[in-house]
């Protein structure tokens, strides 16, 4: 996993074991044709790598950073403290933790004033929603993307209607 030029959204993970969940975010970004990258770093095991990534992201053209991490889940906050970019945190349920992601949720959402991290739900739904939140932010300045988002939202509603009729 390496930094890519032309990337609008960077998906960062604290461990390679986070990839199956964070692929949910990548899948949504791919569906919307948003240039993105996957990047692996750890707030605790590779702090210098994390700082270099956070410090360079805006200069590379990245607009939003989605961060997935489990257990102590400090990665989103560490990155947010070192970049002016919006950071969206996805707490992950770690098999190593007996708290089923609650620890990661608290670590993601309980940021001190001045270091904002948008916190999503734990796991796959959170990863998917993180990508959709990034798209909503990007769509503020991109009418074409806004149109795609409107179609996506309409299709979700249409699917509910179809399922109702199948009952």
N, C-alpha and C positions, 0 to 999 in steps of 0.2 A: 504494500500500500504506500503510495507516494503522493505528494502534492501535485496537482494538475493545474496548468495555466488555463484560464478561461472558465474556471469553476465559479459558479454562483453560490452553491451550497456545499459546505464541507460536513461530512458525516464522520464524527470522531468516536472512537471506541476505546475503552480502557483495557480491553483484552480481546484476543481473537475469539474467545468463547462467546462474545457479544454479537458476532457477525450474523448468526441466524436470525436474531431479533432485528438488528439494525438494517438487514436487507429489506425489511418492510418499508422503511423510509426510502431506501434507494429505489425500490420498485415503483413507488408513487412518483418520485422525482423523474424516473425514466418515462413513466406513462405521460407525464406533462412535458417531457423533453427539456427538463431543466439540467444544465450541465452541473455535475456534482462529482465528488471524489469521496473515497473512503480513506480514513487515516487512523492509524493505531498509535496510541501513546498512553502513558500512565502518569497521573498526577504524583504518584508515590514512587513508582519504579523507574521512571524516566522523566524527572522534572525538567531537566534542561531541554529535552526534546519537546516537551509540552510548551515551555516558554517560547522556544523558537517558533513553533507552529503558531501559537496565539499572536505573537508579535508580528509575524509576516503575513497573516491571513488577509487583512484589509488591503495591504499593498499589492497582493496578488489578484485583487478583484473579487475576492469572496465577499458575499453580502450577508450571509447568515450561516451560523454554525449550529449543527445539531449534535448533541453529545449524549451518548449512551454509556452508562456505567452502573455497576452493581455495588453492593455492600456499602462501604463508606461513601462512595460516589462523589468524591470531591472534584472530579475532573471538570465538570461543567462550571463550577464556581471558580476554579483556578484559571480556566481559560477566560471566563468572563472578566476576571480581575486584570487581565492583560491585553484586552482588545476592546475597541469601541463598538464592535459588531454585536447584533442581537445573538444571544445564545439561548437555544432551546434544549432543555435537559430532559432526557428519557431515563427514568430510574428502571433498573433491570433487576429481575429476580435472579439471584445467584444461588446456584446449587450448594455453594459453600456456606451460605448464610441460613440460619434457622428462622430468619424473620421474613422470608418470602418476598423480599423487595421493599418491605416497609422501611428498613434502614436506609435504603437507597432513596426512597421517596423523601424521607425527612432530610437527608443530606442535600438533596437537590432543591427542595423548596425552602429550607430554612437558611436563606442567605442574608448576610448583614446588609443593612441599608447602604445603598450606593453601589452594590454589586448585583445587578438584576440578572436573574436566570428565569426564563419562562419554564414552568414545570408541567410536563405531560403525565398521563397515566403510566402505571407500571407495565412494562412489557410491550408486546406486539401492537396493541391498540395505541399506546403512547408513541411508538416509533412511527406508525402510520399518521397519527395526528400531528406529530412534529413536522413531517414533510408537508402535510396540508397547511399547517400554520405558516411554514416558510413560503409556500406558494401564495397564501393570502397576503403576506407581507410584500412579496415581489410583485403581486398583481396590483398593488396600489399605484405603481408607476408603469404598468404594462397592460394595455387594453386587450391585446390578443390573449395574454395569459388569463386575464379576468374572464374573458369569454369561455375559455376552456374550463375554468373553475365553475362558471355558471352551468355549463353542460354537465359536468361531473355531479354537481349538487342536484340538478334536475333528474339525472339518471338514478341517483340513489332514491329519490322520491318515487320515480316510476317503478323501481324494483319493489318497493313496499306495496304499491298498488297491485302489481302483478301477483305478488305473494298472497295478497288479500283475496284476489279473485280465484286463486288456486285452492283456497281453504275449503 
